[in-house]
């Protein structure tokens, strides 16, 4: 049985990774659009390596998360600590979503409430995919926890 939730979660994380890498390729306007902040956009415009390093790091994490979803869906080989990994990834997406909605209400800051709302909605949707997919796959993937 195909786990469409984890497949969609894997695709979502991979797309997020590619969009992050797009910030490196397309520069300051992309950093601004995707909410990295004016400081990162200015550093990118000035040719500093810090924005690229941070962005590659985030993209790498998202690719690993995508691989964990593919592993949980049974598309690729079982990765180490699969059940724990999927639970942590799910929790991170959902906590990020909740924190963003709270920040939109109490301290929108330089990003503004709309950034926090749309980015949190995306994290909530991806987190929900990981949650549903992990729940569906749990009987199979939890066997490796013991």
Buried (B, 14 or more C-beta within 10 A) or exposed (E): EEBEBBBBBBBBBBEBBEBBBBBBEEBBEBBBBBBBBEEBBBBBEEEEEEBBEBBBEBBEBBBBBBBBBBBBBBBEEEBEEBBBBBBBBBEBBBEBBBEBBEBBEEEBEEBEBEBBBEBBEBBBBBBBBBBBBBEBBBEBBBEEEE
